[in-house]
Amino acid sequence: MEATPDMTETPLVNEAEPENTASIAAPPAGSAPAATATRDTGAARDTGAMRDPLDVIVVGGGPAGLAAALMLGRARRRVLVIDAGQPRNRFADRMHGVPGFEGVPPGEYLERVRAEVAGYGCVFVDGEVETVSEPEAGIGGVVRVSLRDGTELRARALIVATGLTDELPGIPGLAERWGTSVLHCPYCHGWEVRDQSLGVIARSPMSLHQVQLVRQWSDRVTLFSAGAGDVDDATTRRLRARGIAVIESPVVELLGEASGGSGADAGRLTGVRTADGGVTEIDAVFTFGASTPHDHFLAGLGLERAETPMGSFLAVDAVYRTSAPRIWAVGNVVDPSLNVPMSAGVGSFTGASVNWALVEEEFELAEASEASEGSEVHDSRSAGDGDPGPWPEVAPAEYWEERYGESDRIWSGRVNRVLADVAASLEPGRALDLGCGEGGDVVWLARQGWKATGIDISRTAIGRAEAAARPAGLGEAQAGFRVADLSGLDAGERFDLVSASFLHSPVELPRERILRLAAEHVAPGGHLLITAHAAPPPWAKARHAHEHEHAHDGQDPGHPSFPTPDEEIASLGLDDAEWEILLAETRDREATGPDGETATLADGIVLLRRR
């Protein structure tokens, strides 16, 4: 691709992977759904259907970033492409060496690809990234991205494809001819200047490679070798054997027509002046700048870097993942040698790699949930042998915080079957889940259209619940969580459905008072659903399995209680004129114990409707 950066600025940008290139899109070619990739110029970036957190944020709208976004869009991911709207290749006339786009203006290429990406639901916004937060490790984590205008975004993965800056030598006459008669890549430009008098202005010993390459396009080649350091006699003989002239005096000026003029001669080069006063007739020169990748917004993360002959770049692995979880980097931001098709190729590969990482995360989450299936008794002693023993003398919040901290996940993450059956028969509204734990019921309700809130006394549980909502694309308005007990709710706050599933505890908990208070938060016409264990599971081997220990608030603190549905209703002390009993029954379900044994468990179910 012809590398013509914005010549109103220095340093200049190598357009092999343009940074944040933005265009108004043309209709896409091929089979992609029809779309128009118009630029979103709104502050705060209303992403419409793009829910928080996103699956992937792509920073940079060049070939690598667009190719990654295309693969992710086709994988049904929620993708946002952040584009600064500063196309640095707008002076280039044509791309070359890009299959299917040979001789096409680079802007047209970007228009077409943007439209194809937008056709799969990806969203483009204007913006420049200011900072990136330390990514959250573990299942359900996110990375936070802050834009310069204050917009805050979150995603499960971040792809950095922001390109680089080539800091060109400060030789008079060079910058204004960049992309016309001052070139960087013989594969991109060599054909157009074939058989002309060509020069190579050395910047480092790597220029000795470049000059040998340029010789393929012309037999009239001159190396201005001062920038390469000492060139030994053997190398000089090798170059001269192919007819390459070597001039050691430093270049001080490029001569010819300025690029700002008009006509065919605009930007035309006629000669190179050196420090010894000599002038060499040259039609075009090749050189390169010091590569500065556009990764400054990641500086605070301390990511590992790779020191290369071309400069310092972010270190990436075989799938272009950086040393930080959830951050990938691809294109010229990590490899300055890539041209357009190479950048698009690795971008496509990276998009697929990121999708696979998200797929793996989703399976890990599901697998962890499966491993916990059947462990739904909220009593850490129930998996043991013999008598459960007395209640631990510890505050409930302290106990449950410690309990959740013992493992990465406790509950299955699946919706309670009774809740699913009941909620499916109701019109979605506002829902409250008591003792929500790690959020499985709240997430399910939100997916069904409820505005669900979960409360729990464990901060760790709430953190996991919030993490569980992220892969589902659920924002706080859809699935909100609070570290609180019922006293933390507004006295006048009402819900269409209040649920309490397996609200048992191995530490003393005022269960009756909690459920009575829960009933006060049910709106007229709303429902209160209580699902409880009718007996401990057989693997608990408790001697006091069901001894009618139902003194409730005044109960003997030696053992947990398992009230029958009728006892549950009686304990609530509700006004019959205000409440209607819809369900009061015991249901059996199959479950798997901690050692893999299966059993039939009995659950007591109470469903009340407030008149």
TORVEX-328066 format. One record per residue (C-alpha): residue in one letter; x, y, z. Coordinates in pm, whole numbers, padded with zeros to 5 digits, always signed. Example, Ala and Ser with C-alpha at 12.3 -4.5 7.8 and 13.67 -1.06 7.14 Angstrom:
2
A+01230-00450+00780 S+01367-00106+00714 
//
This chain:
611
M+00000+00000+00000 E+00129+00344-00080 A+00242+00496+00246 T+00140+00857+00247 P+00086+00997+00594 D-00062+01327+00692 M+00208+01562+00568 T+00078+01849+00777 E+00220+01678+01083 T+00552+01543+01196 P+00642+01276+01277 L+00477+01097+00990 V+00279+00778+00989 N+00352+00465+00793 E+00023+00383+00628 A+00090+00012+00592 E-00134-00004+00897 P-00296+00339+00925 E-00393+00452+01268 N-00763+00501+01329 T-00847+00539+00962 A-01206+00656+00918 S-01423+00680+00610 I-01782+00713+00503 A-01873+00369+00385 A-01986+00251+00046 P-02219-00049+00005 P-02031-00368+00084 A-01928-00620-00174 G-01991-00989-00130 S-02251-01154+00085 A-02230-00944+00399 P-02564-00803+00516 A-02633-00459+00376 A-02516-00179+00601 T-02384+00173+00595 A-02082+00236+00813 T-02153+00598+00892 R-01947+00775+01150 D-02094+00819+01495 T-02003+01167+01609 G-02199+01167+01933 A-02026+01232+02261 A-02060+00961+02523 R-02117+00729+02226 D-02469+00600+02253 T-02398+00253+02126 G-02764+00172+02090 A-02809-00201+02108 M-02451-00250+02227 R-02493-00355+02588 D-02245-00306+02870 P-02007-00472+02887 L-01921-00525+02522 D-01763-00847+02410 V-01472-00674+02235 I-01343-00321+02186 V-01116-00273+01885 V-00899+00040+01894 G-00793+00139+01543 G-00981+00134+01214 G-00704+00022+00977 P-00674-00313+00796 A-00579-00514+01108 G-00849-00368+01331 L-01120-00394+01069 A-01029-00754+00984 A-01042-00849+01352 A-01379-00676+01392 L-01514-00852+01082 M-01430-01196+01219 L-01578-01112+01558 G-01894-00965+01408 R-01946-01282+01207 A-01898-01474+01532 R-02199-01285+01672 R-01991-01084+01916 R-02083-00735+02035 V-01798-00528+01891 L-01718-00158+01914 V-01448-00007+01691 I-01297+00316+01825 D-01164+00533+01544 A-00993+00870+01593 G-01096+00988+01246 Q-00746+01092+01140 P-00675+00899+00818 R-00301+00935+00768 N-00301+00781+00421 R-00535+01028+00256 F-00258+01153+00025 A-00197+00808-00120 D-00339+00764-00468 R-00350+00387-00500 M-00284+00063-00311 H-00066-00204-00466 G+00000-00563-00378 V-00343-00605-00219 P-00526-00894-00392 G-00868-00788-00513 F-00786-00422-00454 E-00490-00366-00685 G-00474+00001-00780 V-00774+00090-00562 P-00755+00414-00360 P-00694+00327+00007 G-00995+00528+00117 E-01221+00317-00102 Y-01076+00000+00047 L-01149+00123+00399 E-01500+00233+00305 R-01584-00110+00172 V-01437-00297+00467 R-01607-00068+00719 A-01941-00130+00555 E-01883-00505+00560 V-01795-00491+00930 A-02101-00277+01008 G-02313-00529+00822 Y-02253-00777+01102 G-02369-00543+01376 C-02037-00389+01475 V-02053-00025+01581 F-01804+00252+01496 V-01749+00559+01712 D-01517+00858+01693 G-01273+00876+01978 E-00919+00854+02105 V-00828+00628+02394 E-00678+00806+02693 T-00615+00516+02931 V-00683+00146+02977 S-00733+00002+03323 E-00567-00308+03460 P-00777-00594+03317 E-00973-00804+03565 A-00838-01157+03580 G-01056-01463+03620 I-01382-01573+03466 G-01617-01284+03392 G-01355-01009+03418 V-01352-00697+03203 V-01111-00431+03083 R-01207-00064+03112 V-01127+00187+02840 S-01139+00565+02895 L-01164+00801+02598 R-01026+01154+02591 D-01375+01302+02605 G-01448+01120+02933 T-01645+00831+02787 E-01597+00512+02989 L-01638+00174+02819 R-01605-00185+02936 A-01543-00502+02739 R-01444-00861+02796 A-01152-00819+02554 L-00953-00536+02395 I-00774-00546+02060 V-00518-00271+02000 A-00459-00207+01628 T-00350+00157+01636 G-00050+00142+01402 L+00268+00342+01446 T+00447+00665+01365 D+00754+00675+01141 E+00976+00956+01264 L+01142+01060+00941 P+01485+01221+00925 G+01477+01599+00936 I+01633+01644+00592 P+01500+01951+00408 G+01274+01849+00121 L+01206+01499+00251 A+00882+01526+00449 E+00691+01715+00181 R+00765+01445-00076 W+00673+01153+00150 G+00449+00921-00047 T+00519+01076-00386 S+00891+01056-00457 V+01011+00966-00104 L+00901+00610-00041 H+00944+00338+00217 C+00853-00001+00067 P+00975-00127-00272 Y+00698-00388-00279 C+00442-00110-00241 H+00608+00145-00470 G+00882-00025-00670 W+00678-00098-00982 E+00574+00266-01015 V+00939+00385-01015 R+01092+00090-01199 D+01397+00159-01419 Q+01435+00511-01278 S+01732+00652-01090 L+01666+00541-00734 G+01836+00630-00409 V+01833+00473-00064 I+01898+00706+00229 A+02036+00480+00503 R+01894+00512+00855 S+02056+00207+01011 P+02244-00109+00908 M+01902-00244+00800 S+01922-00008+00503 L+02185-00240+00356 H+01906-00494+00319 Q+01672-00234+00170 V+01917-00119-00097 Q+01973-00476-00217 L+01598-00517-00245 V+01552-00191-00439 R+01805-00314-00695 Q+01538-00557-00819 W+01338-00268-00964 S+01617-00070-01128 D+01981-00107-01228 R+02043+00260-01142 V+02061+00258-00762 T+02265+00476-00525 L+02312+00412-00153 F+02367+00719+00065 S+02537+00520+00338 A+02615+00770+00617 G+02320+00659+00831 A+02425+00293+00814 G+02746+00349+01007 D+03071+00198+00889 V+03013-00018+00583 D+03295-00271+00552 D+03483-00337+00231 A+03320-00675+00174 T+02971-00521+00181 T+03079-00238-00047 R+03219-00488-00300 R+02896-00687-00281 L+02685-00380-00359 R+02909-00259-00639 A+02905-00605-00793 R+02539-00537-00873 G+02608-00184-00995 I+02499-00004-00678 A+02686+00322-00621 V+02784+00406-00261 I+02811+00769-00143 E+02937+00814+00211 S+02879+01188+00252 P+02561+01265+00455 V+02248+01382+00273 V+02166+01748+00350 E+01880+01827+00109 L+01639+01683-00144 L+01588+01890-00457 G+01298+01925-00699 E+00937+02036-00719 A+00742+02085-00395 S+00448+01853-00341 G+00218+02147-00273 G+00231+02256-00635 S-00002+02155-00913 G+00042+01938-01217 A+00231+01621-01286 D+00557+01756-01145 A+00417+01824-00797 G+00640+01648-00546 R+00886+01547-00816 L+01240+01476-00699 T+01533+01576-00920 G+01839+01525-00702 V+02001+01465-00366 R+02255+01709-00223 T+02520+01577+00017 A+02736+01751+00275 D+03040+01756+00046 G+02845+01977-00199 G+02779+01701-00449 V+02442+01661-00620 T+02328+01323-00748 E+02042+01303-00995 I+01772+01087-00837 D+01409+01033-00938 A+01289+00870-00616 V+01439+00770-00284 F+01357+00497-00036 T+01406+00541+00337 F+01230+00467+00663 G+01172+00634+00994 A+01222+00534+01355 S+00912+00333+01446 T+00708+00462+01741 P+00404+00241+01807 H+00082+00407+01915 D+00051+00224+02246 H+00098+00514+02489 F-00246+00461+02645 L-00127+00122+02771 A+00181+00264+02944 G+00032+00240+03292 L-00012-00136+03267 G+00356-00225+03254 L+00309-00472+02970 E+00605-00677+02855 R+00791-00538+02553 A+01013-00683+02283 E+01324-00492+02183 T+01382-00534+01808 P+01607-00379+01541 M+01301-00174+01441 G+01229-00045+01790 S+01050-00135+02112 F+00712-00302+02070 L+00454-00475+02285 A+00544-00840+02327 V+00271-01072+02201 D+00237-01449+02188 A+00145-01671+01894 V-00218-01553+01903 Y-00123-01184+01951 R-00218-01173+02318 T-00010-00933+02528 S+00120-01009+02875 A-00206-00872+03019 P-00516-01089+03026 R-00789-00963+02794 I-00560-00740+02582 W-00442-00833+02233 A-00231-00620+01996 V-00198-00670+01621 G-00081-00498+01303 N+00190-00235+01279 V+00153-00149+01647 V+00353-00466+01713 D+00518-00532+01374 P+00620-00243+01146 S+00701-00475+00855 L+00339-00566+00781 N+00168-00430+00469 V-00208-00413+00410 P-00282-00778+00323 M-00048-00903+00595 S-00209-00671+00849 A-00555-00784+00743 G-00446-01147+00767 V-00312-01125+01120 G-00610-00910+01217 S-00846-01181+01098 F-00645-01441+01287 T-00652-01229+01603 G-01026-01177+01580 A-01074-01553+01568 S-00827-01599+01856 V-01016-01353+02073 N-01345-01521+01994 W-01198-01856+02096 A-01075-01709+02425 L-01428-01587+02497 V-01573-01924+02398 E-01334-02098+02638 E-01428-01858+02915 E-01797-01927+02860 F-01739-02302+02874 E-01528-02267+03188 L-01810-02075+03350 A-02062-02337+03245 E-01835-02619+03359 A-01791-02460+03699 S-02167-02428+03721 E-02215-02792+03625 A-01969-02904+03892 S-02175-02721+04151 E-02510-02859+04035 G-02695-03028+04317 S-02506-02845+04591 E-02786-02602+04659 V-02828-02649+05032 H-02703-02328+05189 D-02534-02523+05468 S-02164-02599+05442 R-02207-02892+05682 S-02456-03080+05467 A-02183-03257+05272 G-02036-03405+05586 D-02111-03722+05776 G-02318-03749+06089 D-02485-03478+06294 P-02459-03130+06147 G-02378-03006+06495 P-02455-02671+06654 W-02476-02339+06476 P-02136-02167+06444 E-02127-01861+06669 V-02041-01607+06401 A-02223-01317+06234 P-02405-01429+05916 A-02227-01179+05688 E-01889-01285+05826 Y-01970-01654+05786 W-02096-01628+05428 E-01811-01405+05320 E-01569-01667+05448 R-01771-01945+05287 Y-01767-01782+04943 G-01397-01716+04979 E-01323-02088+05016 S-01366-02161+04646 D-01398-01990+04310 R-01764-02082+04282 I-02023-02245+04509 W-02357-02257+04334 S-02448-02391+03993 G-02523-02062+03819 R-02841-02216+03680 V-03184-02080+03748 N-03389-02244+04020 R-03640-02464+03840 V-03936-02350+04050 L-03854-01985+03990 A-03826-02049+03616 D-04164-02222+03606 V-04339-01950+03807 A-04175-01650+03637 A-04248-01791+03292 S-04619-01764+03368 L-04597-01399+03475 E-04569-01073+03289 P-04210-00946+03335 G-04177-00650+03568 R-03955-00568+03863 A-03809-00861+04053 L-03615-00893+04380 D-03414-01204+04469 L-03319-01245+04836 G-02989-01411+04915 C-02906-01403+04546 G-02565-01562+04598 E-02369-01570+04274 G-02659-01434+04072 G-02788-01726+03864 D-03156-01649+03925 V-03117-01275+03870 V-02932-01326+03541 W-03202-01565+03419 L-03481-01323+03513 A-03307-01036+03335 R-03273-01248+03021 Q-03649-01304+03029 G-03716-00930+03033 W-03742-00866+03407 K-03568-00572+03570 A-03411-00786+03838 T-03229-00691+04157 G-03034-00933+04374 I-02925-00870+04731 D-02688-01072+04944 I-02490-01012+05261 S-02165-01141+05102 R-01959-00892+04907 T-01775-01177+04734 A-02103-01334+04621 I-02222-01002+04480 G-01894-00956+04294 R-01938-01295+04132 A-02299-01216+04050 E-02194-00899+03871 A-01930-01096+03682 A-02191-01356+03582 A-02409-01084+03431 R-02132-00947+03208 P-02104-01233+02956 A-02480-01211+02916 G-02447-00845+02818 L-02669-00732+03105 G-02631-00381+03241 E-02712-00272+03594 A-03061-00158+03493 Q-03140-00513+03381 A-02952-00711+03646 G-02850-00506+03947 F-02686-00634+04263 R-02643-00491+04613 V-02444-00595+04916 A-02724-00552+05169 D-02997-00713+05370 L-03361-00615+05337 S-03314-00325+05574 G-03104-00167+05299 L-03405-00135+05070 D-03626+00170+05054 A-03932+00112+05271 G-04157+00211+04983 E-03975+00007+04718 R-04211-00247+04561 F-04153-00540+04327 D-04378-00752+04108 L-04195-01067+04212 V-03997-01128+04531 S-03821-01463+04551 A-03627-01642+04821 S-03473-01973+04718 F-03319-02205+04979 L-03277-01933+05237 H-03115-02167+05489 S-02800-02093+05682 P-02565-02285+05914 V-02537-01970+06125 E-02831-01823+06306 L-03037-01610+06070 P-03377-01450+06149 R-03540-01625+05854 E-03903-01556+05953 R-03841-01186+06000 I-03658-01170+05666 L-03948-01332+05482 R-04207-01115+05656 L-04011-00807+05556 A-03984-00945+05203 A-04362-00968+05184 E-04385-00594+05258 H-04191-00525+04937 V-04439-00708+04714 A-04648-00470+04504 P-05025-00511+04480 G-05087-00781+04224 G-04731-00905+04275 H-04606-01242+04393 L-04393-01380+04677 L-04218-01707+04594 I-04042-01910+04865 T-03858-02228+04777 A-03704-02423+05064 H-03560-02761+05146 A-03825-02985+05300 A-03546-03203+05442 P-03168-03221+05429 P-03016-03425+05146 P-02937-03790+05224 W-02563-03731+05196 A-02584-03507+05504 K-02674-03815+05719 A-02816-03580+05978 R-02974-03741+06282 H-03199-03441+06321 A-03316-03442+05961 H-03670-03334+06027 E-03760-03326+06395 H-04003-03040+06356 E-03741-02794+06477 H-03966-02510+06378 A-03951-02273+06668 H-03813-02034+06406 D-03699-01708+06561 G-03715-01868+06901 Q-03577-02199+06781 D-03313-02405+06950 P-02993-02280+06786 G-02861-02634+06767 H-02989-02721+06420 P-03133-02567+06101 S-03507-02590+06038 F-03696-02721+05734 P-04057-02598+05760 T-04335-02750+05557 P-04514-02520+05310 D-04810-02483+05546 E-04579-02400+05834 E-04400-02149+05612 I-04725-01967+05537 A-04836-01970+05900 S-04505-01825+06015 L-04547-01523+05788 G-04860-01409+05970 L-05009-01253+05656 D-05360-01112+05631 D-05579-01359+05441 A-05781-01071+05301 E-05470-00923+05147 W-05296-01238+05025 E-05400-01532+04810 I-05229-01871+04831 L-05152-01999+04481 L-04914-02284+04569 A-04831-02468+04892 E-04677-02800+04800 T-04372-03023+04807 R-04196-03121+04486 D-03929-03378+04420 R-03622-03317+04206 E-03314-03514+04114 A-02978-03386+04240 T-02615-03494+04254 G-02417-03483+04576 P-02058-03366+04629 D-01922-03719+04578 G-02125-03785+04265 E-02409-03977+04430 T-02759-03901+04306 A-03075-03865+04509 T-03427-03732+04501 L-03462-03414+04706 A-03786-03267+04838 D-03845-02893+04805 G-04121-02700+04975 I-04284-02436+04754 V-04497-02141+04857 L-04638-01895+04602 L-04850-01608+04730 R-05016-01323+04542 R-05086-00987+04697 R-05437-00879+04615 
//
